[in-house]
Amino acid sequence: MRIPFISRKAFFTDDEIKQIVEAIRAAEKRTSGEIRVYVESRCRFVNPVDRAAEVFWILKMEETEQRNGVLVYVATKDKQLAVYGDKGIHEKVGVSYWNQEVRKILGHLAKESQANAIKRIVTDIGEELRTYFPYDGDTDKNELPDDIVFGR
């Protein structure tokens, strides 16, 4: 299945995109885990977790060696979001952690820009990944792109 893309400028400024990507890279320098951000206007499903799971598989995020990829999914116009973690990290943190992170980002979204809220959740997730999957300079490699993926 192919994901249709729209202009990234519809969501963030170039500077905001750069800041989010830098947050992803900074988080991944401390863990072998992988973080991706997917942003689109509308969620095709009633439950954003279902859409996050679909996007996770479309982006082939399950292909990380330790199954420790995490997707931050945001549907801006629908004001929906989800955090979806692969098997390796999900088995360590469980549903309650993902729900807690969603509550946190919703709190940040109420007080600050979408870009800042996303940077915060990326940083939080990076710290959690570091707890279970610390960075190893000898073996770690960047398994997934760090760029934001923009849907329609």
Secondary structure as UniProt FT lines:
FT   HELIX           8..10
FT   HELIX           14..28
FT   TURN            29..30
FT   STRAND          34..40
FT   HELIX           48..58
FT   TURN            59..60
FT   HELIX           61..63
FT   TURN            65..66
FT   STRAND          69..75
FT   TURN            76..79
FT   STRAND          80..85
FT   HELIX           87..111
FT   HELIX           114..132
FT   TURN            137..139
FT   STRAND          149..150
//
